[in-house]
């Protein structure tokens, strides 16, 4: 074989090899359905009731499936396993999920005003101050945002985690335990918090009194990497709904009451003290979330330190 022919073949081989690395991968096939994990907290039930997502995604040939959960940790487990694509939770569930190497990402945040979560005691309870929680049985959802509220409350009261008896209960079971006197206090969020107040429970600390916190939109990592445009559209749609909610609280309360069946007065109170503004995840939000993760690690409530930023997806509105 001549030198010139060998040179041509070498160039052809190199070109073929290079093309394998530079050619674009085929676009991910558009999903036919988006599965949304939701709970009674937040704006999701109202958006579901309004049918806004259905209208937006119908134009793309995509249907919306809503999957209800009692609280955040099961939503994130469903996102991790791929049974749900997108969901809403408070600050603590994604920390526990990240420790367990869950297959999910933070995709947007909802800063909290701090009045829609707190610790309640029965109206006639001898517990008057945070320090009075020492030696008491306190119910809350393990790995939920209420877990963090309790941890921060004890920290402010200069009480150790060992100074209380934690009782891990989902919201429904905790409500029953609280009503029957089987727990002394309950760390919980709206609308359950507002319902407890309707039942004459006393709030001894709102979240705002002990910490700064955020709630989050989270999505399956593989889904997000394959369909970033869809995740961005979900964020935008919820952000637009959030703007509507900020300006139309009575209607939000009405839609939530229709969707959840929760008492109207309790729902109205919860809506009045909620923030519905959806924002990209900023450095400040990450720093606040990192403080929470570090607090849990320091107390031995999670087995290892984590870097929150490692699972943050960047959403740039309008791009």
N, C-alpha and C positions, 0 to 999 in steps of 0.2 A: 504494500500500500504506500502510495507516495506521501511525502511529508505534507503537501498541500491538502490532500484528502483527509489525512489524520487531523490536521488543524481544523478543517471544516467540521468534522465529526465531533471534535472536542468542544468547539464553540456551540454546536447544536445541543450537546449533552449538558453543557453549563447553562444554556438558556432554558432548557426544559427543567433543570433542577431549580433554577432561580424562580421560575414561574410557579412552582409548587408552594413557594413561600410568599410570593407577592400577589397571587391571585386572590380575589375576595372570596370569603367563605359564603356559601349560599345563605340567603336571609332565612331567619327562623320562620316557620310556618305560623301564621296568625292563629291564636287560639279561638275556638268556637264558643268558649265559655270562660268567664272570670268568676272565681269563687271568693266571696267577701266574708271574712269572719267578723262578727259584731257581737256586742253585748248591750245591755240596757243603758250603759253609760255613754256619754258623748252624743254626737250629732248623727251617728250612723243610722239609728232607727228612724229618725225624721227624714233623712235622705232616702231611705228605703221606702218610706210611706209616700214620698213625693214622686218616686219613680224617675228621678233625675238621671241616674246612671243608665237606666234602661233606655231612656230616650237618646242619650249621647252615643251609647255603644251599639244601638240597633242600626245606626247608619253604617257601622263598620261590619255588620253581620255577626256581632258578638252578643251573646246573652249574659245576663248577670244572675248568679246564684248566691243568695244570702244564707249564711250558716250561723245560727245563734249559739252562743256559749254563755256560761254564767259569769266568767271573768277572764282576765288576760292570759294567764299561763296556759290553759287549754287551747286558746286561739293560736298562741305561738308554737305550741307542739304540732298543731294541725298545719301551720305554715311550714314548719321544719320538715314534716313528712310529705309535703306536697299535696295534702288534702284540701288546703286553702291557699290561695295565691296572695292575698292582701288582707290586712286587718288592722285593728286599733287596740292599743293597750297602754297602760300607765308606765311609769319609769322603771319599776323593778322587774317585771317579767322578761324584758330583753336582756337584762344583766344575767339572770339565771340561765336564760337560753344560750347566751354567748359562752358561759362557763361550760355548758354541755355541748359546745361546738355545733349549735343549731344552724341549719342551712337557711339563714335569713339575714335581712339588711334593714337598718333604719332608713326610711325614705322621706320622711317629713316629720314636723313636730307641731304640737299644739301647746303653747305655754299656758300654765295654769295660773289663775288668779289666787288660788289657794283656799277658797271657801267651799269647794265641792268635795272635800275629804277631811275627815277628822276622827277624833276619838270621843265616843259617847259613853255615858254611864246612866243608870236608871235615875229618874228624877229625885228619888229619896235616898240615893246612895250617899254614904259618908265620904266618898271620894270628892274632895273639893279642889285639890291642887294636883299638879303633875307628880309631885313627890309622893302623893297618897297612892299612886299606882304600885308602890313597892309591896311585894308579897301578894299581888292580885293575879287572878286568872283573866287573861286578855285574849279575846278571839279575833282572828283575822285570817285572810287567805295567804297561805305560804307562797312566797314568790310574787305576791301581788303588790300593787302600789301602796296598799294599806300596811304592808310589811315595812316598807320604808318609812311611812309616816310614824309608825310605832317606834322604830329604831331611832329616828331623829328626835322623837318626843322624849324617850328615855335619856338620850344624850343630853338634851337641854336640861332635863331634870337632874342630871348627874347621877342617874341610876344605871347599874350594870344590866346587861341582858339577863344575867342569872338572878336578878332581883325580882323578876316576874315569872309567872308560869304561862308560856305561850300555848294557845289552844288553836291548832290549825283547822279552820273550817271554811267551807265555801259560803257565799253570801246567804243562801237560803237556810243552811244549817246554823249559821251564826245568828241569824235573825231569831230562829227558834230558841237557841241556847240563851240569847240575851233576854228574850221575853220571859223565859222560864226561870231566870236567875242562875243558870248554870255557868255563866261567865260574869265577871265583875265589870268588865268594860269591853268595848268593841271598837276596833279600828276599821273604818269603812268609808266608802265613797258614795256619791249620789248615783242613782236616786234612793239607795238604801239609807243613806245618812239622813236625807230629808224625811223619809218615811219614819225613821226612828224618832226624829224631832216631833213629827206629828203625834207619835205615841208618848210624848212628854219626856223623852230622853234629854239629858243635858250634854251639850258639847263642852268638853273641858279643854280641848285644843283643836283648832283647825290646822290644816297642813301649813298655811301661811305663817302660823305662829312658831313653827319649828324648822322649816326648810323652804327652799325654792325647788320647784319641780315642774316637769313637763310630761305631757302624754305624747304618744308617737304613732305614726303610721309605719307599719312594717310589711315587708313583702318577701316572698320566697326568693332566695338568692339566684337560683337558676332561672326562675321566671323573669326576674328583673334584668339579668344579664342578656336574656334572649329578647325581652320585650320592654326595653327601657322607655320607648315611646308611649306604651300603654300605661306604665306606672306613672309617667309624667302627666298623662291625661287624667288618670285617677286622682292624682294630687291636685291638679288644676280644678277638676270638677268639685272635689270636696272643699277646696279653697274658695271657690265661687259660692258654694252652698254655705260656707262659713260666713262670708260677707252678707249673704241674704239673712242668715240666722241672727247676726249681730244687729241687724236693722229691723227684725221682725220677731222678737222674742215671744209675744203672745201666740203667734202662729206656730212657732217652733214647739211651744208647750203643747199646743193642740195636737200637732202631728205626733209628738212623742207619746202623748197620752193614748192616742189612737193605736199607735204601733205596739206599745208595751203593756197597756192596761193598768199602769201604775196610777195611783190616786192623783187626781188633777192638782190639788193644792201642793202636794209634794213635788210633782213634776214642775209646776210653775216656779216654786222656790228654787229648785235645782237649776232651771234654765236661767233665772234671773242672776244667779251668781256664777255662771259658767262663761268661759271664753271659748269662742269657736274659730278664732283666727288660726289658719294653717300657714306655716312658714317653712322655708328650707332649714336644714339643720346647720346652725351657725357654730362658730368656735365656742361661744358662750354656752349654748345648749350642750355641746359635747363636754365642756368643762364641768357643768353642773351634774351631768350624768356620770362623769368620771368620779366626782366626789362621792356620789351615791355608791358606785361600785367599790370604791376604796373603803368606804365605811363598812360595807358588808364583809369585805375581805378581812379587815382589821378585827372584826368581831368573830371571825371564823364561820360566818354564815354562808360563805361560798368558799370552796377549797383552794382557789388560786386567784391571783391578780389577773385582771384583763385590761386591754386597751380598747376603750369604747370606739375610738376612731377607726379601728380595723374593720368594723362592719357598717360604716356609714356610706350610703350612696348619695352622690351629689345631684340634687335637683335644682335646675336653673329655670325658674319660671319664665315663660315666654320664648325659650330657646327651641 
